[in-house]
Amino acid sequence: MRMHLFGSILFLILLVPRTQGFAQDKTIDSLQHVLRTAGEDTNRTNALNYLSARYNHQADYKSAMKYASEALLLCEKLLSNSSYMENDKRRIALRRGMASALVNLASIYKEEGKYPEALQNYFNALKIVQELKNKSRIAVYNGSIGLLYWNQGSYDKALDYMGKSLRLNEELGDKRGVALQLGNMANVYSDQAKGERLRARSDSLYALAFEYYNRALRIDEEDDYGAGIALKLGNMGSVYNDQASAPWCSEKERNALYEKAIGNFFKALKLSQEADDKSSVAIWLGDIGSVYVKTGKFSESEKYLHQSLALSESISDIEGVKEINQNLGELYDTLAKITAEPAKAKEYYRLSLMHYKKFISTRDSIVNIEKIKKQTQAEMNDELQRQEEMLKEKHEKEQAIAEEKNQKQQIIIWFALGGLLIVAVFSVLLFNRFRLTRKQNSIIELQKRTVEEKNKDITDSINYAKKIQEAIFSEKEVKYQIFPDAFVLLLPRDIVSGDFYWFAEKNGRRLIAAVDCTGHGVPGAFMSMIGNYFLQEVVSERGIVQPDLVLSELRHLVINSLKQRGGEGETKDGMDMALLSFDDRSSTVEYAGANNPLWLVRQNDGKPELTEYEPNKRPIGYYQGRSLPFNNHRIGLQKGDALYIFTDGYADQFGGPQGKKLKDRGFKDVLLSISHLPMLEQEKMLLSKFHEWKGTLEQVDDVCVIGIRV
């Protein structure tokens, strides 16, 4: 089943500027005429870029590479011209031309499957338009980078860059751009969900996909954009079909999802038929036929698959012809196996074989096309190498000119030195003073280099300590196995963190903790590794799973290991902690806290209400000579409850209009406003609101926030 990709629209916008609506040959002829008559100016660079874009759209990548490389070389040459340096408007136009050439090269590399080279060209183009403060192009290039990361399976990076594009499009009021990025992000969430092995995690990602599809759909409906509406409906149908294929679906769930998929495909089909979009019509007909096979409606499946095949053949959609023939082969093979009449079974086998042969034939022709494409790509590489050699030759000429200029400067310097020697005869005292100053400067420079080298050694050591710390702490992927519907937001103030998260399974309990060690940076990181080790010993080795007892044992270990007796000048290091222990059999959770509370958000008549469970006001460590017990809270849970444990870094952050602390009240307001969202979305919102509050101020402490949905 093929998914209509929103990214195709983006590349069409990107690669064919101002050429839509013209006859293909006329457009190229007109641009070639401009090249024959234009001098070395912005008119020529624009024509080269438009030709590259046009050939790229026609899949003539060799020509596209040639013209994009020429455009890039010409822009660089003109930008080095002093007259252009003095003219801001022409300089800006040339830098825009450079960005367009880089984008065209990135698209060609993408077609070759050379994603690192494609990304590098996109990043270079992005840097230029950022310097020019061209927000519309920044939005487009961020979206394109997101698509490339999606193609490589780097989902987090894809969502990051698509999100940047989304926010810029919202700021610019570009509804089509907003809907485009929402659709692309929905596709990424859907792909993530398909690869998940845990149902809760998969369902959460599918929920995000549908949320973003629906947001995009509402925008297209407001704009009465029929093609966009059909795309979103069809892609949502594909996602319903994917959900039904999950191994944990019951037959009832599977049939309901197939019904939703069919409904969406028919809505998309109607809109595409009204718009006379034959390519989309062929896809929706094929998708309908494929789902009907799975629901056992074989006659309907046969009808729609044949309609799709006929239309795909009429528009020369070779990929569609291949896929539909494969589907028909599988349909007739199934019918042959279930029919009780030998004559019908024989006919079904004949039809199945016929369509399988057509499938193989079409597949082989596609392979041959790919071979031709690879040969073309090899020729493109030769062309690119030639262009690089031209660029190298240009640099060598420039270097020779610079060398000649340098020699002239050397002659001038020698004459100047002669004059200075004459002056020096009458300036002995000043010269001696100069030697003394130079000696002092040499000492200062040596000290500076020594300090810089030591600073580098220290920084390298801290970075290595970070790797050790990350290796010791539990991986987030393991967390999703123990707590599938949860998030962890960890923001170190420095390279390494004094805050850390910890989770484990023991004796039928699931435990999770948010821990704040004394200090931050390197001292906090050392203490965090000690805390992590002690938690493993108390819970995993000794088998203690009741939170108040865990905290008491931790306190005993910290006091003994750090030799804390309350003496003057001894270390006061310790930890603040919130620890949860879930008992799924009784639908309860136990909580104990050392200075860190538990906040539980529960829906009451559709409104979120926050209940705070207070901790004991003492750390895990030596405290006024007393070893008082910690309180243990046992709490009954309801489906949909959201539990939050955290350190004090988020609430203690200075920011806002008046540069004040956020405090607990502000932090509670943030959590109440987002508690209804899926946990992964909450994590993103918390991060965004933190940076929004902090603004340009420095982060004051490490931050750790954990959210768990029941």
C-alpha positions as CSV (number, residue, x, y, z in Angstrom):
1,M,0.0,0.0,0.0
2,R,1.5,3.3,-1.1
3,M,1.2,6.4,1.1
4,H,0.8,9.8,-0.6
5,L,3.7,11.7,0.8
6,F,3.4,15.4,1.7
7,G,7.1,15.8,1.1
8,S,6.5,15.5,-2.7
9,I,4.6,18.8,-2.6
10,L,7.5,20.5,-0.8
11,F,10.1,19.5,-3.3
12,L,7.8,20.6,-6.2
13,I,7.6,24.0,-4.6
14,L,11.3,24.0,-3.9
15,L,12.6,22.9,-7.3
16,V,10.3,24.5,-9.8
17,P,10.1,28.2,-8.9
18,R,8.2,30.4,-11.4
19,T,8.1,27.7,-14.1
20,Q,4.7,26.2,-13.5
21,G,2.2,26.9,-16.2
22,F,4.7,27.0,-19.1
23,A,5.2,24.4,-21.7
24,Q,8.3,22.3,-20.9
25,D,10.4,23.0,-24.0
26,K,9.4,26.7,-24.2
27,T,10.5,27.2,-20.6
28,I,13.9,25.7,-21.2
29,D,14.3,27.4,-24.5
30,S,13.6,30.8,-22.9
31,L,16.1,30.2,-20.2
32,Q,18.8,29.1,-22.7
33,H,18.1,32.3,-24.6
34,V,18.8,34.3,-21.4
35,L,22.1,32.5,-20.9
36,R,23.2,33.4,-24.5
37,T,22.4,37.1,-24.0
38,A,23.2,37.7,-20.3
39,G,26.6,38.8,-19.0
40,E,28.2,37.6,-15.8
41,D,25.5,39.0,-13.5
42,T,22.5,38.0,-11.3
43,N,20.4,37.5,-14.4
44,R,22.7,34.7,-15.5
45,T,22.9,33.1,-12.0
46,N,19.1,33.1,-11.8
47,A,18.8,31.5,-15.3
48,L,21.3,28.8,-14.3
49,N,19.4,28.0,-11.1
50,Y,16.0,27.9,-12.9
51,L,17.5,25.6,-15.6
52,S,18.9,23.3,-12.9
53,A,15.6,23.2,-11.1
54,R,13.7,22.5,-14.3
55,Y,16.0,19.6,-15.4
56,N,15.9,18.3,-11.8
57,H,12.1,18.1,-12.0
58,Q,12.4,16.2,-15.4
59,A,14.9,13.8,-13.7
60,D,17.7,14.9,-16.1
61,Y,20.1,15.0,-13.2
62,K,23.3,15.3,-15.3
63,S,22.1,18.6,-16.8
64,A,20.7,19.7,-13.4
65,M,24.1,19.1,-11.8
66,K,25.9,21.0,-14.5
67,Y,23.8,24.2,-14.2
68,A,23.7,24.2,-10.4
69,S,27.5,23.9,-10.3
70,E,27.9,26.7,-12.8
71,A,25.5,28.9,-10.8
72,L,27.4,28.3,-7.6
73,L,30.8,29.1,-9.2
74,L,29.5,32.3,-10.8
75,C,28.0,33.5,-7.5
76,E,31.3,32.9,-5.6
77,K,33.2,34.7,-8.4
78,L,30.9,37.7,-8.4
79,L,30.8,37.9,-4.6
80,S,34.6,38.2,-4.6
81,N,34.3,41.3,-6.8
82,S,34.9,44.5,-4.9
83,S,32.1,46.4,-6.8
84,Y,29.6,43.8,-5.6
85,M,31.0,44.0,-2.1
86,E,29.9,47.6,-2.0
87,N,26.4,47.1,-3.3
88,D,24.1,45.5,-0.7
89,K,21.2,44.7,-3.0
90,R,23.3,42.9,-5.6
91,R,25.2,41.1,-2.8
92,I,22.0,39.9,-1.2
93,A,20.7,38.7,-4.6
94,L,23.9,36.7,-5.2
95,R,23.8,35.1,-1.7
96,R,20.2,34.1,-2.5
97,G,21.4,32.6,-5.7
98,M,24.1,30.6,-3.9
99,A,21.4,29.2,-1.5
100,S,19.3,28.1,-4.5
101,A,22.3,26.4,-6.2
102,L,23.1,24.6,-3.0
103,V,19.5,23.4,-2.6
104,N,19.5,22.1,-6.2
105,L,22.7,20.2,-5.5
106,A,21.2,18.8,-2.3
107,S,18.2,17.5,-4.2
108,I,20.4,15.8,-6.8
109,Y,22.5,14.1,-4.0
110,K,19.2,13.0,-2.4
111,E,18.2,11.2,-5.7
112,E,21.6,9.5,-5.6
113,G,20.9,8.3,-2.1
114,K,23.9,10.4,-0.8
115,Y,22.1,11.8,2.2
116,P,25.2,13.2,4.1
117,E,26.2,15.3,1.0
118,A,22.6,16.3,0.6
119,L,22.3,17.4,4.2
120,Q,25.6,19.3,4.0
121,N,24.4,21.3,1.1
122,Y,21.0,22.0,2.8
123,F,22.8,23.2,5.9
124,N,25.0,25.5,3.9
125,A,22.0,26.9,2.2
126,L,20.2,27.3,5.5
127,K,23.1,29.2,7.0
128,I,22.9,31.7,4.1
129,V,19.2,32.4,4.4
130,Q,19.5,32.7,8.2
131,E,22.1,35.4,7.7
132,L,19.8,37.1,5.2
133,K,16.9,36.7,7.7
134,N,14.7,35.2,4.9
135,K,12.1,33.5,7.1
136,S,10.1,31.9,4.3
137,R,13.2,30.1,2.9
138,I,14.4,29.2,6.4
139,A,11.0,27.5,6.9
140,V,11.3,25.6,3.5
141,Y,14.9,24.5,4.1
142,N,14.2,23.3,7.6
143,G,11.3,21.2,6.3
144,S,13.5,19.7,3.6
145,I,16.2,18.8,6.1
146,G,13.5,17.1,8.2
147,L,12.4,15.0,5.2
148,L,16.0,13.9,4.6
149,Y,16.3,12.8,8.3
150,W,13.0,11.0,8.0
151,N,14.3,9.1,4.9
152,Q,17.2,7.9,7.0
153,G,15.0,6.8,9.9
154,S,16.3,9.6,12.2
155,Y,12.9,10.4,13.6
156,D,13.8,12.7,16.4
157,K,15.9,15.0,14.2
158,A,13.2,14.9,11.5
159,L,10.6,16.1,14.0
160,D,12.9,18.7,15.3
161,Y,13.5,20.4,11.9
162,M,9.9,19.9,10.8
163,G,8.8,21.5,14.0
164,K,11.1,24.5,13.3
165,S,9.5,24.8,9.9
166,L,6.0,24.5,11.4
167,R,6.6,27.3,13.9
168,L,8.0,29.7,11.3
169,N,5.1,29.0,8.9
170,E,2.7,29.8,11.8
171,E,4.6,33.0,12.4
172,L,4.4,33.9,8.7
173,G,0.7,33.0,8.5
174,D,1.4,30.5,5.7
175,K,-1.5,28.1,6.1
176,R,-0.4,25.7,3.3
177,G,3.1,25.6,4.9
178,V,1.6,24.8,8.3
179,A,-0.6,22.1,7.0
180,L,2.3,20.6,5.0
181,Q,4.6,20.3,8.0
182,L,1.7,19.0,10.2
183,G,1.2,16.3,7.6
184,N,4.9,15.4,7.4
185,M,5.2,15.2,11.2
186,A,2.1,12.9,11.3
187,N,3.9,10.6,8.7
188,V,6.9,10.5,11.0
189,Y,4.9,9.6,14.0
190,S,3.1,6.9,12.0
191,D,6.4,5.4,10.8
192,Q,7.7,5.4,14.4
193,A,4.5,3.6,15.6
194,K,4.8,0.9,13.0
195,G,8.3,0.0,14.3
196,E,7.2,-0.2,17.9
197,R,7.0,-3.6,19.6
198,L,5.1,-2.3,22.7
199,R,1.4,-1.6,22.2
200,A,1.2,1.3,24.7
201,R,4.1,3.1,23.0
202,S,2.7,2.3,19.5
203,D,-0.8,3.5,20.4
204,S,0.7,6.8,21.8
205,L,2.6,7.5,18.6
206,Y,-0.5,6.6,16.4
207,A,-2.5,9.1,18.6
208,L,0.0,11.8,17.9
209,A,-0.1,11.0,14.1
210,F,-3.9,11.3,14.0
211,E,-3.8,14.5,16.1
212,Y,-1.4,16.1,13.6
213,Y,-3.3,14.8,10.6
214,N,-6.5,16.3,11.9
215,R,-4.9,19.6,12.6
216,A,-3.7,19.7,9.0
217,L,-7.0,18.6,7.7
218,R,-8.9,21.4,9.5
219,I,-6.6,24.0,7.9
220,D,-7.1,22.5,4.4
221,E,-10.9,22.4,5.0
222,E,-10.9,26.1,6.1
223,D,-8.9,26.9,2.9
224,D,-11.1,24.7,0.8
225,Y,-8.0,23.0,-0.5
226,G,-9.4,19.8,-2.1
227,A,-6.1,18.1,-3.0
228,G,-4.8,18.6,0.5
229,I,-7.9,17.2,2.1
230,A,-7.7,14.1,-0.1
231,L,-4.1,13.6,0.8
232,K,-4.7,13.8,4.6
233,L,-7.8,11.5,4.4
234,G,-6.0,9.0,2.3
235,N,-2.9,8.9,4.5
236,M,-5.1,8.5,7.6
237,G,-6.7,5.6,5.8
238,S,-3.3,4.0,5.3
239,V,-2.5,4.5,9.0
240,Y,-5.7,2.8,10.0
241,N,-4.7,-0.1,7.8
242,D,-1.2,-0.2,9.4
243,Q,-2.8,-0.3,12.9
244,A,-4.9,-3.2,11.9
245,S,-1.8,-5.2,10.9
246,A,-0.4,-5.0,14.5
247,P,0.0,-8.4,16.1
248,W,-1.9,-7.4,19.3
249,C,-5.1,-6.4,17.5
250,S,-8.1,-8.6,18.2
251,E,-10.4,-9.6,15.3
252,K,-13.0,-7.0,16.4
253,E,-10.5,-4.2,16.6
254,R,-9.0,-5.2,13.2
255,N,-12.3,-5.2,11.4
256,A,-13.2,-1.8,12.9
257,L,-9.9,-0.3,11.8
258,Y,-10.4,-1.7,8.3
259,E,-13.8,-0.1,8.1
260,K,-12.3,3.3,9.1
261,A,-9.6,2.8,6.4
262,I,-12.1,2.0,3.7
263,G,-14.2,5.1,4.7
264,N,-11.3,7.4,4.4
265,F,-10.1,5.9,1.1
266,F,-13.6,6.5,-0.4
267,K,-13.7,10.1,0.8
268,A,-10.3,10.7,-0.7
269,L,-11.3,8.9,-3.9
270,K,-14.3,11.2,-4.4
271,L,-12.3,14.4,-3.9
272,S,-9.6,13.2,-6.3
273,Q,-12.1,12.2,-9.0
274,E,-13.8,15.6,-8.7
275,A,-10.3,17.2,-9.3
276,D,-9.5,14.8,-12.1
277,D,-6.3,13.8,-10.3
278,K,-5.8,10.4,-12.0
279,S,-2.6,9.5,-10.2
280,S,-4.3,9.8,-6.8
281,V,-7.5,8.1,-8.0
282,A,-5.4,5.1,-9.1
283,I,-3.8,4.9,-5.6
284,W,-7.1,5.2,-3.7
285,L,-8.7,2.5,-5.9
286,G,-5.8,0.2,-5.3
287,D,-5.9,0.8,-1.5
288,I,-9.6,0.1,-1.4
289,G,-9.0,-3.2,-3.3
290,S,-6.2,-4.2,-1.0
291,V,-8.2,-3.7,2.2
292,Y,-11.2,-5.6,0.7
293,V,-8.9,-8.6,0.3
294,K,-8.1,-8.5,4.0
295,T,-11.8,-8.3,4.9
296,G,-12.8,-11.2,2.7
297,K,-14.8,-9.1,0.2
298,F,-13.1,-10.7,-2.8
299,S,-15.5,-9.6,-5.6
300,E,-15.3,-5.9,-4.5
301,S,-11.5,-6.3,-4.2
302,E,-11.2,-7.7,-7.8
303,K,-13.4,-4.8,-9.1
304,Y,-11.4,-2.0,-7.5
305,L,-8.0,-3.5,-8.2
306,H,-8.8,-3.9,-11.9
307,Q,-10.0,-0.3,-12.1
308,S,-6.7,0.8,-10.4
309,L,-4.7,-1.3,-12.9
310,A,-6.4,0.1,-15.9
311,L,-5.9,3.7,-14.8
312,S,-2.3,3.2,-13.8
313,E,-1.5,1.7,-17.2
314,S,-3.3,4.7,-18.9
315,I,-1.1,7.2,-17.1
316,S,2.1,5.1,-17.3
317,D,2.5,4.8,-13.6
318,I,4.9,1.9,-13.7
319,E,5.2,1.6,-9.9
320,G,1.4,1.4,-9.6
321,V,1.2,-1.2,-12.3
322,K,3.8,-3.3,-10.6
323,E,2.0,-3.1,-7.2
324,I,-1.5,-3.8,-8.4
325,N,-0.4,-6.8,-10.5
326,Q,1.2,-8.2,-7.3
327,N,-2.0,-7.6,-5.4
328,L,-4.1,-9.3,-8.1
329,G,-1.8,-12.2,-8.1
330,E,-2.2,-12.7,-4.4
331,L,-6.0,-12.2,-4.7
332,Y,-6.4,-14.9,-7.3
333,D,-4.0,-17.3,-5.4
334,T,-6.2,-16.9,-2.3
335,L,-9.4,-17.5,-4.3
336,A,-7.9,-20.6,-5.9
337,K,-7.1,-22.1,-2.5
338,I,-10.6,-21.5,-1.0
339,T,-12.8,-22.4,-3.9
340,A,-14.4,-25.9,-3.9
341,E,-14.9,-26.1,-7.7
342,P,-11.8,-27.5,-9.5
343,A,-12.6,-25.6,-12.8
344,K,-12.8,-22.3,-11.0
345,A,-9.6,-23.0,-9.0
346,K,-7.8,-23.8,-12.2
347,E,-8.9,-20.5,-13.7
348,Y,-7.9,-18.6,-10.6
349,Y,-4.5,-20.2,-10.7
350,R,-4.1,-19.2,-14.3
351,L,-5.0,-15.6,-13.5
352,S,-2.7,-15.5,-10.5
353,L,0.2,-16.7,-12.6
354,M,-0.6,-14.2,-15.3
355,H,-0.5,-11.3,-12.9
356,Y,2.6,-12.5,-11.1
357,K,4.4,-12.7,-14.5
358,K,3.3,-9.1,-15.2
359,F,4.4,-8.1,-11.7
360,I,7.9,-9.7,-12.3
361,S,8.1,-8.1,-15.8
362,T,7.3,-4.7,-14.5
363,R,9.7,-5.1,-11.6
364,D,12.5,-6.0,-14.0
365,S,11.8,-3.0,-16.2
366,I,12.0,-0.8,-13.0
367,V,15.3,-2.5,-12.2
368,N,16.6,-1.7,-15.8
369,I,15.5,1.9,-15.2
370,E,17.5,2.0,-12.0
371,K,20.5,0.7,-13.9
372,I,20.2,3.5,-16.4
373,K,19.8,5.9,-13.5
374,K,23.0,4.6,-11.8
375,Q,24.9,5.1,-15.1
376,T,23.6,8.6,-15.3
377,Q,24.6,9.2,-11.7
378,A,28.1,8.0,-12.5
379,E,28.2,10.5,-15.3
380,M,27.0,13.2,-12.9
381,N,29.8,12.3,-10.5
382,D,32.3,12.8,-13.4
383,E,30.7,16.2,-14.2
384,L,30.9,17.2,-10.5
385,Q,34.5,16.2,-10.4
386,R,35.2,18.3,-13.4
387,Q,33.5,21.3,-11.8
388,E,35.5,20.7,-8.6
389,E,38.7,20.7,-10.7
390,M,37.7,24.0,-12.3
391,L,37.1,25.4,-8.8
392,K,40.5,24.2,-7.7
393,E,42.2,25.8,-10.8
394,K,40.4,29.0,-9.9
395,H,41.7,28.9,-6.4
396,E,45.3,28.2,-7.6
397,K,45.1,31.3,-9.9
398,E,43.8,33.4,-7.0
399,Q,46.6,32.1,-4.8
400,A,49.2,33.0,-7.4
401,I,47.8,36.5,-7.6
402,A,47.9,36.7,-3.8
403,E,51.5,35.5,-3.8
404,E,52.6,38.2,-6.3
405,K,50.8,40.8,-4.2
406,N,52.6,39.5,-1.1
407,Q,56.0,39.8,-2.8
408,K,55.2,43.5,-3.6
409,Q,54.3,44.0,0.0
410,Q,57.6,42.4,1.1
411,I,59.5,45.0,-1.0
412,I,57.5,47.8,0.6
413,I,58.2,46.3,4.1
414,W,62.0,46.2,3.4
415,F,62.0,49.9,2.4
416,A,60.0,50.7,5.6
417,L,62.5,48.7,7.7
418,G,65.4,50.7,6.3
419,G,63.6,53.9,7.3
420,L,63.0,52.5,10.7
421,L,66.7,51.6,11.2
422,I,67.6,55.2,10.6
423,V,65.1,56.3,13.2
424,A,66.3,53.6,15.6
425,V,69.8,55.3,15.8
426,F,68.1,58.2,17.6
427,S,65.8,56.0,19.6
428,V,68.0,53.6,21.6
429,L,66.2,54.1,24.9
430,L,62.8,53.5,23.3
431,F,64.0,50.4,21.6
432,N,65.3,48.9,24.9
433,R,61.9,49.6,26.4
434,F,60.3,47.8,23.5
435,R,62.4,44.7,24.0
436,L,61.4,44.6,27.6
437,T,57.7,44.9,26.8
438,R,58.0,42.2,24.1
439,K,59.7,39.9,26.6
440,Q,56.8,40.5,29.1
441,N,54.3,39.8,26.3
442,S,56.0,36.5,25.5
443,I,55.7,35.5,29.1
444,I,52.0,36.4,29.1
445,E,51.4,34.6,25.8
446,L,53.1,31.5,27.2
447,Q,51.0,31.6,30.3
448,K,47.9,32.1,28.2
449,R,48.7,29.0,26.1
450,T,49.4,27.0,29.2
451,V,46.0,28.0,30.7
452,E,44.2,27.2,27.4
453,E,45.9,23.8,27.2
454,K,44.9,23.0,30.8
455,N,41.3,24.2,30.1
456,K,41.1,21.9,27.1
457,D,42.4,19.0,29.2
458,I,39.8,19.7,31.8
459,T,37.0,20.0,29.3
460,D,38.1,16.8,27.6
461,S,38.1,15.0,30.9
462,I,34.6,16.3,31.8
463,N,33.3,15.2,28.4
464,Y,34.8,11.7,29.0
465,A,33.2,11.8,32.5
466,K,29.9,12.5,30.7
467,K,30.3,9.4,28.6
468,I,30.9,7.3,31.7
469,Q,27.9,8.8,33.4
470,E,25.7,8.1,30.5
471,A,27.0,4.5,30.3
472,I,26.2,3.9,34.0
473,F,22.6,5.4,34.0
474,S,19.7,3.4,32.6
475,E,18.9,3.9,28.9
476,K,15.7,5.7,28.0
477,E,14.8,2.8,25.7
478,V,14.8,0.4,28.7
479,K,12.5,2.9,30.5
480,Y,9.9,2.5,27.7
481,Q,9.8,-1.2,28.4
482,I,9.1,-0.7,32.1
483,F,7.1,2.5,31.8
484,P,5.7,2.6,28.2
485,D,3.6,5.7,28.7
486,A,6.0,8.1,30.3
487,F,8.6,10.7,29.6
488,V,11.9,11.8,31.2
489,L,13.2,15.4,30.7
490,L,16.8,15.8,31.8
491,L,18.7,19.1,31.2
492,P,22.1,19.4,32.7
493,R,23.3,22.9,33.6
494,D,26.8,22.0,32.7
495,I,28.3,19.1,30.6
496,V,27.6,16.5,33.3
497,S,24.6,16.5,35.6
498,G,24.0,16.2,39.4
499,D,20.4,15.3,38.7
500,F,19.6,11.8,37.4
501,Y,16.7,9.5,36.8
502,W,16.6,5.8,37.8
503,F,14.1,2.9,37.2
504,A,14.0,-0.8,37.8
505,E,11.7,-3.9,38.1
506,K,11.9,-6.1,41.2
507,N,9.6,-8.5,43.0
508,G,6.6,-7.6,40.9
509,R,7.1,-3.8,41.4
510,R,8.0,-1.1,38.9
511,L,10.2,1.6,40.6
512,I,11.2,5.0,39.3
513,A,13.0,7.9,40.9
514,A,14.0,11.6,40.3
515,V,17.2,12.4,42.2
516,D,18.9,15.7,42.9
517,C,22.5,15.3,44.2
518,T,24.4,18.0,46.1
519,G,25.9,20.5,43.6
520,H,26.0,20.3,39.8
521,G,28.7,19.9,37.2
522,V,31.5,17.6,38.1
523,P,30.9,17.4,42.0
524,G,27.2,16.6,41.3
525,A,28.1,14.1,38.7
526,F,30.3,12.1,41.1
527,M,27.6,12.1,43.7
528,S,25.0,11.0,41.1
529,M,27.1,7.9,40.2
530,I,27.3,7.1,43.9
531,G,23.5,7.5,44.3
532,N,22.9,5.3,41.2
533,Y,25.2,2.6,42.6
534,F,23.5,2.6,46.0
535,L,20.0,2.4,44.5
536,Q,21.0,-0.6,42.5
537,E,22.4,-2.2,45.6
538,V,19.4,-1.5,47.8
539,V,16.7,-2.5,45.3
540,S,18.2,-4.9,42.8
541,E,20.5,-6.8,45.1
542,R,18.8,-6.6,48.5
543,G,15.3,-6.7,47.1
544,I,13.9,-3.7,49.1
545,V,11.0,-2.2,47.1
546,Q,9.1,-0.2,49.8
547,P,10.0,3.5,49.1
548,D,10.5,4.7,52.7
549,L,12.7,1.7,53.5
550,V,14.7,2.3,50.3
551,L,15.3,6.0,51.4
552,S,16.4,4.9,54.9
553,E,18.9,2.4,53.6
554,L,20.2,4.9,51.1
555,R,20.8,7.4,53.9
556,H,22.7,4.8,55.9
557,L,24.9,4.0,52.9
558,V,25.6,7.7,52.1
559,I,26.5,8.6,55.8
560,N,28.8,5.7,56.1
561,S,30.5,6.0,52.7
562,L,31.1,9.7,53.1
563,K,32.0,9.3,56.8
564,Q,29.5,12.0,57.9
565,R,29.5,12.5,61.7
566,G,28.4,16.1,61.9
567,G,32.0,17.4,62.6
568,E,33.0,20.9,61.6
569,G,34.3,21.1,58.0
570,E,33.3,17.7,56.9
571,T,31.3,17.1,53.7
572,K,27.5,17.8,53.8
573,D,26.9,16.0,50.5
574,G,23.7,14.1,50.0
575,M,20.6,13.7,47.8
576,D,17.0,14.9,47.5
577,M,14.8,12.3,46.0
578,A,11.2,11.3,45.0
579,L,10.7,7.5,44.7
580,L,7.7,5.7,43.3
581,S,6.9,2.0,43.6
582,F,4.0,0.7,41.4
583,D,2.0,-2.4,42.3
584,D,0.0,-3.2,39.2
585,R,-1.8,-6.0,40.8
586,S,-3.6,-3.7,43.3
587,S,-3.5,-0.6,41.0
588,T,-1.7,1.3,43.7
589,V,1.6,3.3,44.0
590,E,3.7,3.9,47.0
591,Y,5.7,7.1,47.4
592,A,8.4,8.5,49.7
593,G,10.3,11.7,49.3
594,A,13.3,13.4,50.7
595,N,12.6,17.1,50.0
596,N,11.1,16.3,46.6
597,P,7.2,15.9,46.4
598,L,4.9,13.9,44.2
599,W,2.2,15.7,42.2
600,L,-0.8,13.7,40.9
601,V,-3.1,15.2,38.3
602,R,-6.6,13.6,38.0
603,Q,-9.5,14.6,35.8
604,N,-12.6,15.7,37.7
605,D,-15.7,16.4,35.6
606,G,-13.4,17.2,32.7
607,K,-11.1,19.5,34.6
608,P,-7.6,18.6,35.8
609,E,-7.0,18.7,39.6
610,L,-3.6,18.5,41.2
611,T,-3.0,16.8,44.5
612,E,0.4,17.2,46.2
613,Y,1.9,14.5,48.4
614,E,4.5,16.2,50.6
615,P,8.0,14.8,51.2
616,N,9.9,14.7,54.5
617,K,11.9,17.9,54.8
618,R,15.3,16.3,55.1
619,P,17.9,15.0,52.6
620,I,19.4,11.5,52.2
621,G,22.5,12.1,54.1
622,Y,23.6,13.5,57.6
623,Y,20.9,15.8,59.0
624,Q,21.1,17.4,62.4
625,G,22.3,14.2,64.0
626,R,18.9,12.5,63.5
627,S,18.0,9.4,61.5
628,L,14.2,9.8,61.6
629,P,12.1,7.4,59.4
630,F,10.7,8.6,56.1
631,N,6.9,8.6,55.5
632,N,5.4,6.1,53.1
633,H,2.3,7.1,51.1
634,R,0.1,4.4,49.5
635,I,-2.2,5.8,46.8
636,G,-5.0,4.2,44.8
637,L,-4.7,4.9,41.1
638,Q,-7.3,5.5,38.4
639,K,-7.0,5.1,34.7
640,G,-5.8,8.3,33.1
641,D,-4.0,9.6,36.2
642,A,-0.8,11.5,35.5
643,L,2.0,11.4,38.2
644,Y,5.0,13.8,38.2
645,I,8.2,13.6,40.2
646,F,11.0,16.1,39.7
647,T,14.0,18.0,41.1
648,D,13.9,21.7,42.0
649,G,15.7,22.9,38.8
650,Y,12.6,23.6,36.7
651,A,10.8,25.7,39.4
652,D,14.0,27.5,40.4
653,Q,14.8,28.8,37.0
654,F,14.9,32.6,36.6
655,G,13.1,34.2,33.6
656,G,9.9,35.7,32.4
657,P,9.4,39.5,31.8
658,Q,10.7,40.4,35.2
659,G,13.6,37.9,35.5
660,K,12.0,36.1,38.5
661,K,11.9,32.5,39.6
662,L,9.1,30.3,38.0
663,K,8.4,28.7,41.5
664,D,6.2,25.8,42.3
665,R,3.0,27.7,41.5
666,G,4.1,28.5,38.0
667,F,5.4,25.0,37.5
668,K,2.0,23.6,38.6
669,D,0.2,25.8,36.1
670,V,2.4,24.5,33.3
671,L,1.7,20.9,34.2
672,L,-2.0,21.5,34.6
673,S,-2.2,23.1,31.1
674,I,-0.5,20.1,29.4
675,S,-1.6,17.2,31.5
676,H,-4.2,16.1,29.0
677,L,-1.6,15.7,26.2
678,P,0.2,12.4,25.3
679,M,3.3,12.0,27.4
680,L,5.8,12.4,24.5
681,E,4.0,15.7,23.6
682,Q,4.2,16.8,27.2
683,E,8.0,16.4,27.2
684,K,8.3,18.6,24.2
685,M,6.0,21.3,25.6
686,L,7.9,21.3,28.9
687,L,11.2,21.8,27.1
688,S,9.7,24.5,24.9
689,K,8.1,26.4,27.9
690,F,11.3,26.1,29.9
691,H,13.4,27.8,27.1
692,E,10.6,30.3,26.6
693,W,10.6,31.2,30.3
694,K,14.4,31.3,30.6
695,G,14.9,33.5,27.5
696,T,18.5,34.8,27.4
697,L,19.2,34.1,31.0
698,E,21.6,31.4,32.1
699,Q,20.3,28.0,33.4
700,V,20.7,28.1,37.1
701,D,20.5,24.4,38.0
702,D,20.2,20.9,36.6
703,V,16.7,19.9,35.6
704,C,15.0,16.5,35.8
705,V,11.2,16.0,35.3
706,I,9.5,12.6,35.0
707,G,5.9,12.1,34.0
708,I,4.0,8.7,34.1
709,R,0.5,8.1,32.8
710,V,-1.5,5.3,34.4
